[in-house]
Amino acid sequence: MDQVSERSGSILLAGGGRIPTMERLTPWFLCKNGRKKEMEKLLVFYNQSSGQDEGEKLASWFKEYALKKRPELIINLTETGPSIKHETLVKKAEETHADTLIVIGGDGTIHHIVQAFQDKLEHYQVGLLPGGTVNNLARVLGIPLEKEKAADIILEGQIRQIDYGKVNDEVIISTLTIGILADTAVWISQKEKQKYGSWIFIKRFIKLLLKKRKYHLDIKTEKEHWRGKTQLLTVTMSNSVGGYTNFDDSASPDDGMFHVTIIPSLDIFRFVFYLPRLIKGKIYSVPGINYLTASQINIQAREKSVGTRTDGDTTDNLPIELVVVKKGLSVFAPKEEQK
């Protein structure tokens, strides 16, 4: 089995070769003693279709609010979204000489910005102003959903370095699903998300659950190999899924690991029986559930066209290769004791 060599910063393969692990150098704005250099120039990204279609209004509010408290800041606004090329976003940041990226929106918008800047993230600190439907990453980091409190977290300037991952040519900042959850989300439009919130997911999920569809998956990590049939697989980068922040109490956003939960059969009665464990964040202890942790994962399927959903959006069909980028994202967040 392949092994991880932490000293060399690479994965040692059984045949003798090595694959470099994805680990970032200390960002330029963090001094060696861990203190942060002051931000000066902010570029605010807003997604007009995120949440309740109020991205631009929220961006303008943030600029006004921030300048009242920090008049020396230089703040520019720009729109983002699936139709805007990554190169355009990066060029805008370079033209404005930004040192800080502020993302207004949900997990999908954050995903889009991290995707665009993935090769340059060590040059930026990132602020989150929740404006999506679920806001999973913001909840994980203890960032308030109230705009004033979230803005204050950014202006206070406390940095936390967290992991993100790579999935083939895409990135992952929160959650990847295969199976019934991925199939559920495919049929839900942005307008339905805005109108019904999480209830629309529950309704579609129950409909698909009754069909009892399973996939034959082959999962390899640097430590383990799992093969079998399953209705649902989730890969998470923290303790939270879908805004529920106690999904897995063994996970944290900076532990350098993917946390894989494999549920071969979704038995509602069994889940009700083990509800106390689920509420305590101990899903990995429920009998019948397979649980893996790894920094590198390969997932394949026997069936054709098995889709994935990453951070709420459709991504590549299987096979996929996942690699953790350890502490590759520097985000403004409250101190852990403040959360």
C-alpha positions as CSV (number, residue, x, y, z in Angstrom):
1,M,0.0,0.0,0.0
2,D,1.2,3.5,-0.8
3,Q,2.5,5.5,2.2
4,V,2.7,9.2,3.1
5,S,6.2,10.7,3.7
6,E,5.7,13.8,5.8
7,R,9.3,14.7,5.9
8,S,9.7,14.8,2.1
9,G,6.3,16.3,1.6
10,S,5.3,13.5,-0.8
11,I,3.4,10.3,-1.2
12,L,5.7,7.3,-1.5
13,L,4.2,4.8,-4.1
14,A,4.6,1.1,-3.9
15,G,6.6,1.1,-7.1
16,G,9.1,3.5,-5.6
17,G,7.9,6.8,-7.2
18,R,6.6,9.9,-5.4
19,I,3.7,12.2,-5.8
20,P,4.2,15.6,-4.1
21,T,1.6,16.4,-1.4
22,M,-0.3,19.7,-1.8
23,E,1.0,21.9,1.0
24,R,1.3,25.6,0.8
25,L,4.1,27.9,2.1
26,T,3.3,30.5,4.7
27,P,1.3,33.3,3.0
28,W,3.1,36.6,2.5
29,F,0.8,38.4,4.8
30,L,1.5,36.2,7.8
31,C,4.8,37.1,9.6
32,K,7.0,34.3,11.0
33,N,5.6,35.0,14.5
34,G,2.0,34.4,13.2
35,R,1.0,38.1,13.3
36,K,-0.9,39.4,10.3
37,K,0.1,42.4,8.2
38,E,-2.8,44.9,7.7
39,M,-5.0,44.6,4.7
40,E,-5.1,47.7,2.5
41,K,-6.9,46.9,-0.8
42,L,-10.0,44.8,-0.9
43,L,-11.7,43.3,-4.0
44,V,-15.3,42.3,-3.2
45,F,-16.9,39.5,-5.3
46,Y,-20.7,39.2,-5.3
47,N,-22.9,36.7,-7.1
48,Q,-26.1,38.3,-8.0
49,S,-27.9,34.9,-8.3
50,S,-26.7,33.6,-4.9
51,G,-29.2,33.3,-2.0
52,Q,-32.0,35.8,-2.5
53,D,-30.5,37.7,-5.5
54,E,-29.2,40.5,-3.3
55,G,-25.5,40.1,-3.9
56,E,-24.8,43.5,-5.4
57,K,-26.8,45.3,-2.7
58,L,-24.9,43.4,0.0
59,A,-21.6,44.3,-1.7
60,S,-22.4,48.0,-1.8
61,W,-23.5,47.8,1.9
62,F,-20.3,46.2,2.9
63,K,-18.2,48.8,1.2
64,E,-20.1,51.6,2.9
65,Y,-19.9,49.9,6.3
66,A,-16.2,49.0,6.0
67,L,-15.2,52.6,5.0
68,K,-17.0,54.1,7.9
69,K,-14.9,52.0,10.3
70,R,-11.7,51.9,8.2
71,P,-11.7,54.9,5.9
72,E,-8.1,54.2,4.8
73,L,-9.2,51.0,2.9
74,I,-9.4,50.9,-0.9
75,I,-12.4,48.8,-1.8
76,N,-13.5,47.7,-5.3
77,L,-16.6,45.6,-6.3
78,T,-16.9,43.1,-9.1
79,E,-19.5,40.5,-10.1
80,T,-18.7,36.8,-10.2
81,G,-20.6,33.7,-11.2
82,P,-20.4,30.6,-13.4
83,S,-20.6,32.7,-16.6
84,I,-17.6,34.8,-15.7
85,K,-14.2,33.4,-16.6
86,H,-11.6,32.7,-14.0
87,E,-9.0,34.7,-15.9
88,T,-11.3,37.7,-15.7
89,L,-11.5,37.5,-11.9
90,V,-7.8,37.1,-11.5
91,K,-7.0,40.0,-13.9
92,K,-9.4,42.2,-11.9
93,A,-7.5,41.4,-8.7
94,E,-4.2,42.1,-10.3
95,E,-5.4,45.4,-11.8
96,T,-6.7,46.7,-8.4
97,H,-3.5,45.4,-6.6
98,A,-5.8,43.6,-4.1
99,D,-4.3,41.9,-1.1
100,T,-7.7,40.7,0.2
101,L,-10.6,39.0,-1.5
102,I,-14.1,39.3,0.0
103,V,-16.6,36.7,-1.2
104,I,-20.3,37.5,-0.9
105,G,-22.5,34.4,-1.4
106,G,-22.7,30.8,-0.4
107,D,-20.5,27.7,-0.8
108,G,-20.9,27.7,-4.6
109,T,-19.6,31.2,-4.9
110,I,-16.7,30.5,-2.5
111,H,-15.9,27.4,-4.6
112,H,-15.8,29.5,-7.8
113,I,-13.4,32.1,-6.3
114,V,-11.1,29.4,-4.8
115,Q,-11.1,27.6,-8.2
116,A,-10.2,30.8,-10.0
117,F,-7.3,31.7,-7.6
118,Q,-6.1,28.3,-6.7
119,D,-2.6,28.9,-8.0
120,K,-2.3,32.3,-6.3
121,L,-4.0,31.8,-3.0
122,E,-0.8,32.3,-1.0
123,H,-1.0,36.0,-2.1
124,Y,-4.4,36.7,-0.7
125,Q,-6.4,36.6,2.6
126,V,-10.1,35.8,2.2
127,G,-13.1,37.3,3.9
128,L,-16.6,35.7,3.8
129,L,-19.9,37.5,4.0
130,P,-22.6,34.8,3.9
131,G,-25.2,35.4,1.3
132,G,-26.1,31.9,0.1
133,T,-28.8,29.4,0.9
134,V,-26.8,27.0,3.2
135,N,-23.5,28.8,3.9
136,N,-21.9,25.6,5.1
137,L,-18.2,26.9,5.3
138,A,-19.2,30.1,7.1
139,R,-21.1,28.0,9.8
140,V,-18.1,25.7,10.2
141,L,-15.8,28.6,10.9
142,G,-18.2,30.3,13.3
143,I,-18.8,33.3,11.0
144,P,-22.1,34.9,11.9
145,L,-24.9,35.0,9.3
146,E,-25.8,38.5,10.3
147,K,-24.1,40.9,7.9
148,E,-22.8,43.4,10.5
149,K,-21.2,40.7,12.7
150,A,-19.7,38.9,9.6
151,A,-18.3,42.2,8.4
152,D,-16.8,42.9,11.8
153,I,-15.0,39.6,11.7
154,I,-13.3,40.6,8.4
155,L,-12.4,44.0,9.8
156,E,-10.9,42.6,13.0
157,G,-8.5,40.7,10.8
158,Q,-8.1,37.4,12.7
159,I,-6.8,34.8,10.2
160,R,-7.4,31.1,10.3
161,Q,-5.6,28.8,7.8
162,I,-7.8,26.0,6.6
163,D,-7.6,23.1,4.1
164,Y,-9.2,22.9,0.7
165,G,-8.9,20.0,-1.8
166,K,-8.5,19.3,-5.5
167,V,-10.9,17.0,-7.3
168,N,-9.5,16.3,-10.8
169,D,-9.2,19.9,-12.2
170,E,-11.8,21.3,-9.8
171,V,-11.5,22.3,-6.1
172,I,-13.5,21.4,-3.0
173,I,-14.0,23.6,0.0
174,S,-16.7,21.8,1.9
175,T,-18.5,18.7,0.7
176,L,-18.6,16.2,-2.2
177,T,-21.4,13.7,-2.6
178,I,-22.0,10.6,-4.8
179,G,-25.2,8.7,-5.0
180,I,-28.6,9.7,-3.7
181,L,-27.6,13.2,-2.4
182,A,-25.9,14.1,-5.7
183,D,-28.9,12.7,-7.6
184,T,-31.2,14.8,-5.4
185,A,-29.5,18.1,-6.1
186,V,-29.4,17.6,-9.9
187,W,-33.2,18.1,-10.1
188,I,-33.3,21.3,-7.9
189,S,-33.1,24.7,-9.6
190,Q,-31.6,27.8,-8.1
191,K,-35.1,29.4,-7.9
192,E,-36.4,26.3,-5.9
193,K,-33.5,26.6,-3.5
194,Q,-34.3,30.3,-3.0
195,K,-38.0,29.7,-2.5
196,Y,-38.0,26.6,-0.4
197,G,-34.5,26.4,1.1
198,S,-33.5,23.0,2.6
199,W,-37.1,21.6,2.5
200,I,-36.9,21.1,-1.3
201,F,-33.8,18.8,-0.7
202,I,-35.7,16.7,1.8
203,K,-38.7,16.3,-0.5
204,R,-36.6,15.1,-3.5
205,F,-34.3,13.0,-1.2
206,I,-37.3,11.0,0.1
207,K,-38.6,10.4,-3.4
208,L,-35.2,9.0,-4.6
209,L,-34.7,7.1,-1.4
210,L,-37.8,5.0,-2.2
211,K,-36.1,3.9,-5.5
212,K,-33.2,2.2,-3.5
213,R,-30.7,2.8,-6.3
214,K,-27.1,1.7,-5.5
215,Y,-23.7,2.2,-7.2
216,H,-20.7,-0.2,-7.3
217,L,-17.7,1.9,-6.1
218,D,-14.0,1.2,-5.8
219,I,-12.2,3.6,-3.3
220,K,-8.5,3.7,-2.8
221,T,-6.6,5.9,-0.3
222,E,-3.0,6.0,0.8
223,K,-4.0,3.6,3.7
224,E,-7.1,1.6,2.7
225,H,-9.0,0.0,-0.2
226,W,-12.8,-0.3,-0.1
227,R,-15.0,-1.9,-2.7
228,G,-18.7,-2.4,-2.6
229,K,-22.3,-1.2,-3.3
230,T,-23.6,1.9,-1.7
231,Q,-26.5,4.3,-1.9
232,L,-24.6,7.3,-0.6
233,L,-21.1,8.5,-0.2
234,T,-20.0,11.9,1.3
235,V,-16.5,13.4,1.3
236,T,-16.3,16.3,3.8
237,M,-13.5,18.7,4.8
238,S,-15.0,19.6,8.1
239,N,-17.5,18.6,10.8
240,S,-20.5,20.0,8.8
241,V,-22.8,18.9,5.9
242,G,-25.6,21.0,4.5
243,G,-25.3,23.6,7.3
244,Y,-25.5,20.9,10.1
245,T,-22.3,21.6,12.0
246,N,-22.3,18.5,14.1
247,F,-22.2,15.9,11.3
248,D,-18.8,14.5,12.2
249,D,-17.2,15.5,15.5
250,S,-13.8,14.0,14.5
251,A,-13.3,16.4,11.6
252,S,-12.1,20.0,11.5
253,P,-11.4,22.3,8.5
254,D,-7.6,22.3,9.2
255,D,-6.9,18.6,10.0
256,G,-5.3,17.9,6.6
257,M,-7.8,15.1,5.9
258,F,-10.9,14.1,3.8
259,H,-13.5,12.4,5.8
260,V,-15.4,9.8,3.8
261,T,-18.7,8.4,5.0
262,I,-20.1,5.4,3.0
263,I,-23.7,4.4,3.6
264,P,-24.4,1.1,1.7
265,S,-28.1,1.1,2.5
266,L,-30.2,4.0,3.8
267,D,-32.4,2.3,6.4
268,I,-34.6,5.0,8.0
269,F,-35.6,2.9,11.0
270,R,-31.9,2.1,11.7
271,F,-31.1,5.8,11.6
272,V,-33.9,6.6,14.0
273,F,-32.6,4.0,16.4
274,Y,-29.1,5.5,16.3
275,L,-30.3,9.1,16.3
276,P,-28.6,9.9,19.6
277,R,-25.2,9.1,18.0
278,L,-26.0,11.1,14.9
279,I,-27.0,14.1,17.0
280,K,-23.7,13.9,18.9
281,G,-21.7,13.9,15.6
282,K,-20.7,10.3,15.8
283,I,-22.0,9.0,12.4
284,Y,-18.8,7.0,12.0
285,S,-19.9,4.8,15.0
286,V,-23.2,3.7,13.5
287,P,-23.1,0.0,12.6
288,G,-23.2,-0.7,8.9
289,I,-21.5,2.6,8.0
290,N,-18.0,2.6,6.5
291,Y,-15.8,5.5,7.5
292,L,-12.4,6.4,6.0
293,T,-9.9,9.3,6.4
294,A,-7.2,10.2,3.9
295,S,-5.3,13.0,2.3
296,Q,-5.5,11.4,-1.2
297,I,-8.4,9.4,-2.6
298,N,-9.2,7.7,-5.9
299,I,-12.9,6.8,-6.6
300,Q,-14.2,4.8,-9.5
301,A,-17.5,3.2,-10.4
302,R,-18.5,0.1,-12.4
303,E,-21.5,2.0,-13.8
304,K,-21.1,4.7,-16.5
305,S,-22.0,8.3,-15.9
306,V,-22.0,8.3,-12.1
307,G,-22.2,12.0,-11.2
308,T,-20.7,14.0,-8.3
309,R,-21.8,17.2,-6.6
310,T,-19.1,19.4,-5.1
311,D,-20.0,22.3,-2.8
312,G,-23.5,22.2,-4.1
313,D,-22.8,22.2,-7.9
314,T,-22.5,19.5,-10.5
315,T,-18.9,18.3,-11.1
316,D,-17.1,15.5,-13.0
317,N,-18.5,12.0,-13.4
318,L,-16.4,9.2,-11.8
319,P,-13.5,8.4,-11.8
320,I,-12.1,11.2,-9.7
321,E,-8.9,11.8,-7.8
322,L,-8.9,13.9,-4.7
323,V,-5.9,15.6,-3.0
324,V,-5.9,17.8,0.2
325,V,-4.2,21.2,0.0
326,K,-3.2,21.5,3.6
327,K,-3.9,25.0,5.1
328,G,-4.0,26.4,1.6
329,L,-6.7,28.9,2.3
330,S,-6.3,31.9,4.7
331,V,-9.7,33.1,5.9
332,F,-10.9,35.7,8.4
333,A,-12.6,33.9,11.2
334,P,-13.3,34.4,14.9
335,K,-10.9,32.8,17.3
336,E,-12.1,29.3,18.2
337,E,-13.0,30.2,21.7
338,Q,-15.2,33.0,20.4
339,K,-17.3,30.7,18.2
